[in-house]
Amino acid sequence: MGVEVRLGHGADQIDDEGVIVAGERIASKTVIWTAGVAPSPAGKWLGAETDRAGRVRIQKDLTVPGHPEILVVGDTASLDQDASRCQASRSGNATRKICGQADSLHA
């Protein structure tokens, strides 16, 4: 009995006989399938500092340090403080505020 790990392939089919990966049938009574999530490439696009999970480090006002014109919100953002649980609510409020001021920001 052993364990076989296949990385970089999706499961084409899982049934009571095992799994088919990249067209190959692997007979098994037990199949454990996991999926990973890749971080957003926004940090690379922006040339911004990211945390170890690939999220863009932001300031309390949701802007990228040195770029007050760029807001990062949601799962792409990393706010280094305990208040990050409030980030989603703050993101919505800040976005509404800044979007309401869009004309003055681009004037």
C-alpha positions as CSV (number, residue, x, y, z in Angstrom):
1,M,0.0,0.0,0.0
2,G,1.3,3.5,-0.8
3,V,0.4,7.0,-1.6
4,E,0.9,8.6,-5.0
5,V,0.9,12.4,-5.3
6,R,0.2,14.1,-8.6
7,L,0.8,17.8,-8.8
8,G,-0.1,20.2,-11.6
9,H,-3.0,18.1,-13.0
10,G,-6.7,18.2,-12.6
11,A,-8.8,15.1,-11.9
12,D,-10.6,14.3,-15.1
13,Q,-13.0,11.9,-13.5
14,I,-13.5,10.3,-10.0
15,D,-15.6,7.2,-9.6
16,D,-15.9,4.1,-7.5
17,E,-12.9,2.6,-9.3
18,G,-10.5,5.4,-8.7
19,V,-9.5,8.5,-10.6
20,I,-8.5,9.5,-14.1
21,V,-5.7,12.1,-14.1
22,A,-4.4,13.5,-17.4
23,G,-6.0,10.6,-19.2
24,E,-4.5,7.9,-17.0
25,R,-6.6,5.7,-14.8
26,I,-5.3,5.3,-11.2
27,A,-7.2,2.4,-9.5
28,S,-8.0,3.3,-5.9
29,K,-10.6,2.7,-3.3
30,T,-9.8,6.1,-1.7
31,V,-9.2,9.3,-3.7
32,I,-8.2,12.5,-1.9
33,W,-8.4,15.6,-4.2
34,T,-7.3,19.1,-3.2
35,A,-7.2,22.3,-5.0
36,G,-4.9,25.3,-4.5
37,V,-5.6,28.9,-5.1
38,A,-3.1,31.2,-6.9
39,P,-2.9,34.7,-5.6
40,S,-3.9,37.6,-7.8
41,P,-1.1,38.9,-10.0
42,A,-2.1,42.5,-9.1
43,G,1.0,42.9,-6.9
44,K,3.2,42.1,-9.9
45,W,1.2,44.4,-12.2
46,L,1.6,47.2,-9.8
47,G,5.1,46.5,-8.8
48,A,3.8,46.7,-5.2
49,E,5.0,45.0,-2.1
50,T,3.1,41.8,-1.3
51,D,2.7,39.6,1.7
52,R,3.8,35.9,1.7
53,A,0.4,34.9,0.3
54,G,0.8,37.3,-2.7
55,R,-1.7,39.9,-1.5
56,V,-0.8,43.6,-2.1
57,R,0.2,45.4,1.1
58,I,-2.0,48.4,1.6
59,Q,-2.4,51.3,4.0
60,K,-5.3,52.0,6.3
61,D,-7.0,54.0,3.6
62,L,-6.7,51.0,1.2
63,T,-4.2,52.7,-1.0
64,V,-0.9,51.2,-2.2
65,P,2.0,52.9,-0.4
66,G,3.3,55.7,-2.6
67,H,0.3,55.5,-4.9
68,P,-2.7,57.3,-3.4
69,E,-4.5,56.9,-6.7
70,I,-4.5,53.1,-6.5
71,L,-6.9,51.3,-4.1
72,V,-6.7,47.5,-3.5
73,V,-9.7,45.8,-1.8
74,G,-11.0,42.3,-1.0
75,D,-8.9,39.1,-1.2
76,T,-6.2,40.9,-3.1
77,A,-5.4,43.2,-0.3
78,S,-3.3,42.7,2.9
79,L,-3.8,45.2,5.7
80,D,-1.1,44.7,8.4
81,Q,-3.2,45.2,11.5
82,D,-5.7,43.4,13.7
83,A,-8.6,45.4,12.3
84,S,-8.4,43.5,9.0
85,R,-11.8,41.8,9.9
86,C,-13.3,45.3,9.2
87,Q,-11.5,45.5,5.9
88,A,-14.5,44.4,3.7
89,S,-16.7,47.1,5.3
90,R,-14.0,49.7,5.1
91,S,-13.3,48.8,1.5
92,G,-16.8,49.5,0.4
93,N,-17.0,52.8,2.3
94,A,-13.6,54.0,1.0
95,T,-14.4,53.0,-2.5
96,R,-17.7,54.9,-2.5
97,K,-15.9,57.9,-1.0
98,I,-13.1,58.0,-3.6
99,C,-15.4,57.1,-6.5
100,G,-17.6,60.0,-5.4
101,Q,-14.5,62.2,-5.6
102,A,-13.2,60.7,-8.9
103,D,-13.5,64.0,-10.8
104,S,-11.4,65.9,-8.3
105,L,-8.7,63.1,-8.3
106,H,-8.3,63.2,-12.0
107,A,-8.7,66.9,-12.6
